[in-house]
Amino acid sequence: ADGSSPLMKMGLVPDTNRHTALDSTVVFHEYTHGLTNRLVGGPMNDQALDAQQSSGMGEGWSDYVACTITGEEVIAAWVLNTAIGARAFPYDSNYPDTFANLGTGRYTEMHNIGEIWCAALLEMNRAIGTPLGIQLVVDGLKLTPANPSFPDARDAIFLALDHMQSANKLTAAQHDGFAASMWKVFARFGLGPNAQSNGASLSGIVADFQAPGTTQPQPPVSSGNML
């Protein structure tokens, strides 16, 4: 909570004999936990990332900031002495899973849940540019309610974009262009406007892969004879 002094603890990885304090991706990851716990839900609520989706996004935001600052697509590769690092997949444009996977398979553990959120945010960076992307993410943290779902945090990022236009930092055309690009990214990860769940739990997950203003792809027409 605001006014308290945080403590970030780093340590040695016994299997590699390498220290986490010497791997910048781990340092930025852990530091960002202080940022997200401080900003989400207001200055005095230090339990605002306790729900299942919320704690997962806490891990995802930390990976996102670490990757954004370092330019890496993996976390903890050096300290673990492995190319893949600490996550199941690299955070590139080929990241395979989406909001639809939450609550299934490996996506019940918070770090794994966070992978999907991080992958979506890094793809947003690629779509609109890293400087704007990370500014919207950090501004969005301040607008995100306590114990949010993925759609709640997504909406806060779009609200941050709206605020930039209101503050005359973006023209209407710029705002609309960035919003369209962002919706395409979120829809790619099942976080289109109709995505929903039972609060921030892992039940009732409904993914939406359609961005606003687009139509669902039609099934291919058979090349056989038409009667």
C-alpha positions in Angstrom: 0.0 0.0 0.0 1.0 3.6 -0.5 3.4 4.8 2.2 4.9 1.4 3.0 8.4 0.4 2.0 8.6 -2.5 -0.5 11.3 -5.2 -0.4 12.3 -7.1 -3.5 14.1 -10.4 -2.8 16.4 -11.9 -5.4 18.3 -15.2 -5.1 20.6 -17.9 -6.5 19.3 -20.6 -8.8 21.0 -23.8 -7.5 20.7 -25.7 -10.7 22.7 -23.1 -12.7 24.6 -21.3 -9.9 23.4 -18.0 -11.4 21.8 -15.2 -9.5 18.5 -13.7 -10.4 19.8 -10.2 -9.6 22.1 -10.5 -12.7 19.3 -11.4 -15.1 17.6 -8.1 -16.1 14.5 -9.8 -17.3 14.0 -11.2 -13.8 14.8 -7.9 -12.1 12.3 -6.0 -14.2 9.7 -8.8 -13.8 9.9 -8.7 -10.0 10.1 -4.9 -9.8 6.9 -4.6 -11.9 5.0 -6.6 -9.3 5.5 -3.5 -7.0 4.2 -1.3 -9.8 1.0 -3.3 -10.5 0.2 -4.1 -6.9 0.6 -0.4 -6.2 -1.5 1.0 -9.0 -4.3 -1.5 -9.7 -7.3 -1.0 -7.5 -6.1 2.3 -6.0 -3.2 3.4 -3.8 -4.3 1.7 -0.5 -5.5 -1.7 -1.8 -2.6 -4.2 -1.8 -4.9 -7.1 -2.3 -6.2 -6.0 -5.7 -4.6 -8.8 -7.7 -5.7 -11.8 -5.7 -8.4 -13.3 -7.9 -7.4 -16.0 -10.4 -7.4 -14.0 -13.6 -6.0 -11.0 -11.7 -3.0 -12.8 -10.2 -2.3 -14.2 -13.6 -2.3 -10.8 -15.2 0.1 -9.6 -12.4 2.6 -12.2 -13.8 1.8 -11.2 -17.3 2.3 -7.5 -16.7 5.7 -8.3 -15.1 6.8 -10.4 -18.1 5.5 -7.7 -20.5 7.5 -4.9 -18.9 10.6 -7.0 -18.7 10.3 -7.9 -22.4 9.4 -4.4 -23.4 12.4 -2.8 -21.7 15.0 -5.5 -22.7 13.7 -6.2 -26.2 13.6 -10.0 -25.3 10.9 -12.5 -26.1 11.8 -14.9 -23.3 12.1 -14.5 -19.5 14.9 -15.7 -17.4 16.8 -17.4 -20.2 20.2 -16.5 -18.8 19.6 -17.3 -15.1 18.1 -20.7 -16.1 20.7 -21.3 -18.8 18.1 -22.4 -21.3 17.0 -20.7 -24.5 13.3 -21.0 -23.8 13.6 -19.4 -20.3 10.9 -19.8 -17.7 7.8 -19.9 -19.9 6.4 -22.6 -22.3 6.6 -20.5 -25.4 8.5 -17.4 -26.7 6.5 -14.2 -26.7 6.5 -13.8 -30.4 3.7 -13.4 -32.9 3.3 -17.2 -33.0 2.2 -17.5 -29.4 -0.4 -20.3 -29.8 -3.0 -19.9 -27.0 -5.8 -17.4 -26.1 -8.3 -16.3 -23.6 -10.4 -19.4 -24.6 -7.7 -21.6 -22.9 -8.1 -20.1 -19.5 -9.2 -22.7 -16.9 -8.1 -25.6 -19.0 -4.9 -27.6 -19.2 -1.9 -25.7 -17.9 -3.9 -22.4 -17.7 -5.0 -22.8 -14.1 -1.6 -21.7 -12.7 -1.0 -17.9 -12.4 2.3 -17.7 -14.3 0.8 -19.7 -17.2 -2.3 -17.6 -17.2 -0.1 -14.6 -17.3 1.6 -15.8 -20.5 -1.6 -15.2 -22.5 -2.0 -11.6 -21.2 1.7 -10.8 -21.8 1.5 -12.3 -25.3 -1.5 -10.1 -26.1 0.2 -6.9 -24.8 3.4 -7.5 -26.6 1.5 -8.1 -29.9 -0.2 -4.8 -29.2 3.2 -3.1 -28.9 4.0 -4.5 -32.4 0.8 -3.2 -33.8 0.9 0.4 -32.4 4.5 0.9 -31.4 6.2 0.2 -28.1 6.3 3.8 -26.7 2.5 4.1 -27.0 1.9 0.5 -26.0 3.7 0.7 -22.7 2.3 4.2 -21.9 -1.2 2.8 -22.4 -0.5 -0.2 -20.3 0.8 1.8 -17.4 -1.9 4.4 -17.6 -4.4 1.6 -17.8 -3.2 0.1 -14.5 -4.4 3.3 -12.8 -7.8 2.8 -14.3 -8.2 -0.9 -13.7 -10.6 -2.0 -10.9 -9.5 -4.2 -8.0 -9.3 -7.9 -8.9 -10.0 -7.5 -12.6 -10.7 -10.0 -15.3 -8.9 -9.9 -18.6 -11.7 -7.9 -20.2 -11.7 -5.4 -17.3 -8.0 -4.7 -17.8 -8.5 -4.6 -21.6 -11.2 -2.0 -21.2 -8.9 0.1 -18.9 -6.3 0.2 -21.7 -8.9 1.5 -24.2 -10.0 4.0 -21.6 -6.4 5.2 -21.3 -6.4 5.7 -25.1 -9.6 7.7 -24.8 -8.0 9.9 -22.1 -5.1 10.6 -24.4 -7.4 11.9 -27.0 -9.3 14.0 -24.4 -6.0 15.5 -23.4 -5.3 16.4 -27.0 -2.3 14.0 -27.2 -4.0 12.2 -30.1 -6.2 13.4 -32.9 -9.6 11.7 -33.4 -8.2 10.0 -36.5 -5.1 8.8 -34.6 -7.3 7.5 -31.7 -9.5 5.6 -34.1 -6.7 4.1 -36.0 -4.9 2.9 -32.9 -8.1 1.6 -31.4 -8.8 -0.5 -34.6 -5.3 -2.0 -34.5 -5.7 -2.8 -30.8 -9.0 -4.5 -31.2 -7.6 -6.7 -33.9 -4.9 -7.8 -31.5 -7.2 -8.4 -28.6 -9.6 -10.3 -30.8 -6.7 -12.4 -32.1 -6.3 -13.5 -28.4 -10.1 -14.1 -27.9 -10.5 -10.8 -26.2 -12.9 -9.1 -28.6 -15.7 -6.9 -27.2 -18.0 -9.8 -26.3 -15.4 -11.8 -24.3 -16.6 -12.6 -20.8 -16.2 -14.8 -17.8 -17.6 -15.2 -14.3 -15.9 -12.2 -12.8 -12.2 -12.8 -12.5 -12.6 -16.6 -11.9 -11.6 -19.3 -14.4 -15.2 -20.3 -15.0 -17.7 -19.1 -17.6 -14.9 -18.2 -20.1 -16.4 -17.1 -23.4 -13.8 -15.9 -26.0 -14.6 -13.5 -28.8 -12.3 -13.6 -31.8 -14.2 -10.9 -33.8 -13.0 -7.3 -33.7 -15.5 -4.4 -33.9 -16.5 -3.5 -37.5 -15.4 -6.9 -38.9 -17.5 -9.9 -40.0 -17.1 -13.5 -39.1 -15.3 -15.4 -41.9 -17.7 -17.4 -44.0 -17.2 -21.2 -44.6 -15.7 -22.0 -48.0 -18.2 -22.7 -50.9 -18.0 -26.2 -52.2 -16.5 -26.5 -55.7 -19.0 -29.2 -56.6 -22.0 -28.8 -58.8 -24.6 -26.4 -57.4 -28.2 -27.5 -57.7 
